[in-house]
């Protein structure tokens, strides 16, 4: 049996459990726990005059009702601003329960705890909150006018303003370079709101035993929830453990923490001495979690006769919703990743992030990149159109060449580090995507168009992740890492890494993620970073364990460690398979014992003769056990890339838009498991098509989210998603031992740009707004004929 | 008002007291402890809560438990032929990577089990139509469609 599993399409080890109903998601736990439910604001902006809970008190099964005034000072504080930034001059976060003012529909106002969810919701319905309704701020343009304020102390509703500029080689600024260019174009682009929308909402379940607090949360970061909860509740960190059980999708929204419920449910569990659980329902998820996308971009570009960009100037209005717990990561990512595989002669980008009385905006898969790529790729298409050139030709003249890596874009990336691309081959990728879609042989006709979009994605951001690997005396390998899983197949991919590094069958490897009892130091799962950062940490930890195993085995086999290899769980002398010792025995020898509990461990007891009486059983500098821990902390992000192309058909009468073909060429460095990577791409593309053609958050002028259900927020079914054709290019990352780059977000990033490009090609007029529905396309046709 | 009802779940008769308004999904999950059936929207759109009622796929989140007193119900826990085994549909989903987070999967498995029983050799269109009442946010459906065809093959091999 081969143990070289890295790179193989190994079937997922989590599947048997998930296929038989044996998964354990948040709401599957705590069957006997009390249930929490929340009274949420029905108004987008209002002052709370009074809360009358009297009628709720008679509800059978009611246990407790809490408003902000009932919370201890520490618990009632504003939630933390997770990622401060000097440009975020007016960062604001919510209180766990609304204090005096509510700033979006869905903001929690009262928490109810009852025997079950039915009773808790009965009580919620009877609680009367008297509101003084204030005028809401809805929409980006209304927000920047600043006539009404979301936060009284934030003038002009402006939370942050940031300018980054990369001057031309001759030192001229981008604006000057544009003025001096042979050709210039100026235009506006719009992208609407969408959301992660995992099929499992958020949820929290807490148990307090009088000394220790255990919190289960459907989160993308259990270690950070742990620190936030310990801080909010004033508990010593070692007395708090947080576990992410099976999580039914995240896509970004569950990286935010602590959510109000992550503070309130554990606090109430401690206060009442009872187990308490809250599971978000779908409407709550729409109105009280987080959204993303939502930008207006003003672009000015200067270029030469070949389409080479000499200067680009982008001004972005970014809608942050009511609060900024996640800082300004999304517009920073837009500003920097907008550059894609290109090297404009000069670049200036400025964004203003404004508050509105809507749900807060935090990263959703792609995290600002889809907006940036939309901007750059629309620009490339417009230049091609203006010059009468093939769209791929204009892209190609602007590409960074393969011999220019590492390539410094001269900006500061979302991790505070320089935006330096590590590796890539964009011309080859373009050749591959053109061949895959049949770009050169495409037969254009009215109502049938082809489009293309390119992107570069900074993945695997730091600061670090760690891995712990333990081989027990039964020969099993136990791997743990602190970051969490929401369907990415980490139990499989990380097991492939460990099996390959250690030379053991994958069946003997088990992987635990997101459980602070097993691994306490971690950052979380976001930014396509799990495989890169935890994957490498686990590989490094395995290498430590391997080295120790060889050392102990060498002594037992009276051989030189350098002559030893491990295969199929056996340490053997290279070229002499009979001289071998199983890892299970090595694990026994690694832990000198006084007491035996089975035949195997008896070999390590004090009268077994295994150890020399002339030295301590544990040598200086050694530790008992065959285990190791290591960390991987990348110097900076690694840059994956991809190019997508699509063929669409538009109906001449109904303006229905049909994606006929969709092709992806993707480069995420070395692949750990191609089956899983392809699955990630398929899923990303489907979310991208949702965002391009169907999904949007529709707020009315009162700040009501009028489509807060799956009946009106149109996520695609199987019938809406085309077959995705994929091709892989592997340019290994030189930054990490395994040579890998992240893949999680890739699929979604360029889709709106690609679909806009193809519709534009089919219709013959420019598409500057996404998503686009048939009725909007119809209206564009009408407007054009007028 | 509470009712004493009997549900024959995965072949076993289960007696349970439920209030009139108890949803079948909540009854299965919280009263009977069969948490494999998931709830994704509670308004009948996502299909996560799909179970088989007398063999037919239904939304358990839109069904009051009391209205199916005496009925036979199959949940994801009852699809495999035995402990440690997988049904052909389950095997095909694993083989084709037809699931990622797994939250929508029980609904798909129930839907597809009924689909292939009624139509053992579905066309591509039959498959798309057959699963068009179930949302998945992870897979982009491509591998689910592949899994349905593969399951049809596995079922054909078995008979």
HADDOCK unambig.tbl for C-alpha pairs under 7 A between the chains (distance, minus, plus):
assign (segid A and resid 11 and name CA) (segid B and resid 94 and name CA) 6.84 0.50 0.50
assign (segid A and resid 11 and name CA) (segid B and resid 95 and name CA) 6.56 0.50 0.50
assign (segid A and resid 15 and name CA) (segid B and resid 94 and name CA) 6.09 0.50 0.50
assign (segid A and resid 18 and name CA) (segid B and resid 102 and name CA) 5.59 0.50 0.50
assign (segid A and resid 19 and name CA) (segid B and resid 90 and name CA) 6.04 0.50 0.50
assign (segid A and resid 19 and name CA) (segid B and resid 105 and name CA) 6.82 0.50 0.50
assign (segid A and resid 19 and name CA) (segid B and resid 106 and name CA) 6.77 0.50 0.50
assign (segid A and resid 20 and name CA) (segid B and resid 76 and name CA) 5.91 0.50 0.50
assign (segid A and resid 20 and name CA) (segid B and resid 77 and name CA) 5.42 0.50 0.50
assign (segid A and resid 21 and name CA) (segid B and resid 35 and name CA) 6.83 0.50 0.50
assign (segid A and resid 21 and name CA) (segid B and resid 36 and name CA) 3.71 0.50 0.50
assign (segid A and resid 21 and name CA) (segid B and resid 76 and name CA) 5.65 0.50 0.50
assign (segid A and resid 21 and name CA) (segid B and resid 77 and name CA) 5.34 0.50 0.50
assign (segid A and resid 21 and name CA) (segid B and resid 106 and name CA) 6.76 0.50 0.50
assign (segid A and resid 22 and name CA) (segid B and resid 36 and name CA) 6.29 0.50 0.50
assign (segid A and resid 28 and name CA) (segid B and resid 35 and name CA) 5.51 0.50 0.50
assign (segid A and resid 31 and name CA) (segid B and resid 30 and name CA) 6.40 0.50 0.50
assign (segid A and resid 198 and name CA) (segid B and resid 137 and name CA) 6.31 0.50 0.50
assign (segid A and resid 199 and name CA) (segid B and resid 40 and name CA) 5.26 0.50 0.50
assign (segid A and resid 199 and name CA) (segid B and resid 103 and name CA) 6.73 0.50 0.50
assign (segid A and resid 199 and name CA) (segid B and resid 137 and name CA) 6.66 0.50 0.50
assign (segid A and resid 200 and name CA) (segid B and resid 40 and name CA) 5.78 0.50 0.50
assign (segid A and resid 200 and name CA) (segid B and resid 103 and name CA) 6.71 0.50 0.50
assign (segid A and resid 247 and name CA) (segid B and resid 101 and name CA) 6.65 0.50 0.50
assign (segid A and resid 248 and name CA) (segid B and resid 101 and name CA) 5.11 0.50 0.50
assign (segid A and resid 248 and name CA) (segid B and resid 102 and name CA) 6.55 0.50 0.50
assign (segid A and resid 248 and name CA) (segid B and resid 103 and name CA) 4.98 0.50 0.50
assign (segid A and resid 249 and name CA) (segid B and resid 101 and name CA) 5.58 0.50 0.50
assign (segid A and resid 281 and name CA) (segid B and resid 41 and name CA) 6.82 0.50 0.50
assign (segid A and resid 282 and name CA) (segid B and resid 40 and name CA) 6.96 0.50 0.50
assign (segid A and resid 282 and name CA) (segid B and resid 41 and name CA) 5.03 0.50 0.50
assign (segid A and resid 486 and name CA) (segid B and resid 101 and name CA) 5.47 0.50 0.50
assign (segid A and resid 487 and name CA) (segid B and resid 100 and name CA) 4.34 0.50 0.50
assign (segid A and resid 487 and name CA) (segid B and resid 101 and name CA) 3.49 0.50 0.50
assign (segid A and resid 487 and name CA) (segid B and resid 102 and name CA) 6.99 0.50 0.50
assign (segid A and resid 488 and name CA) (segid B and resid 100 and name CA) 6.28 0.50 0.50
assign (segid A and resid 489 and name CA) (segid B and resid 100 and name CA) 6.95 0.50 0.50
assign (segid A and resid 679 and name CA) (segid B and resid 139 and name CA) 5.94 0.50 0.50
assign (segid A and resid 680 and name CA) (segid B and resid 139 and name CA) 6.99 0.50 0.50
assign (segid A and resid 682 and name CA) (segid B and resid 139 and name CA) 6.00 0.50 0.50
assign (segid A and resid 682 and name CA) (segid B and resid 140 and name CA) 5.00 0.50 0.50
assign (segid A and resid 682 and name CA) (segid B and resid 142 and name CA) 6.97 0.50 0.50
assign (segid A and resid 683 and name CA) (segid B and resid 137 and name CA) 6.99 0.50 0.50
assign (segid A and resid 683 and name CA) (segid B and resid 138 and name CA) 4.90 0.50 0.50
assign (segid A and resid 683 and name CA) (segid B and resid 139 and name CA) 4.27 0.50 0.50
assign (segid A and resid 683 and name CA) (segid B and resid 140 and name CA) 4.06 0.50 0.50
assign (segid A and resid 685 and name CA) (segid B and resid 140 and name CA) 7.00 0.50 0.50
assign (segid A and resid 686 and name CA) (segid B and resid 140 and name CA) 4.79 0.50 0.50
assign (segid A and resid 710 and name CA) (segid B and resid 45 and name CA) 6.13 0.50 0.50
assign (segid A and resid 711 and name CA) (segid B and resid 45 and name CA) 6.58 0.50 0.50
assign (segid A and resid 717 and name CA) (segid B and resid 132 and name CA) 5.72 0.50 0.50
assign (segid A and resid 717 and name CA) (segid B and resid 134 and name CA) 6.83 0.50 0.50
assign (segid A and resid 717 and name CA) (segid B and resid 135 and name CA) 5.61 0.50 0.50
assign (segid A and resid 718 and name CA) (segid B and resid 128 and name CA) 6.00 0.50 0.50
assign (segid A and resid 718 and name CA) (segid B and resid 131 and name CA) 6.97 0.50 0.50
assign (segid A and resid 718 and name CA) (segid B and resid 132 and name CA) 5.78 0.50 0.50
assign (segid A and resid 718 and name CA) (segid B and resid 141 and name CA) 5.48 0.50 0.50
assign (segid A and resid 719 and name CA) (segid B and resid 128 and name CA) 5.77 0.50 0.50
assign (segid A and resid 719 and name CA) (segid B and resid 132 and name CA) 6.18 0.50 0.50
assign (segid A and resid 721 and name CA) (segid B and resid 140 and name CA) 6.91 0.50 0.50
assign (segid A and resid 723 and name CA) (segid B and resid 142 and name CA) 6.32 0.50 0.50
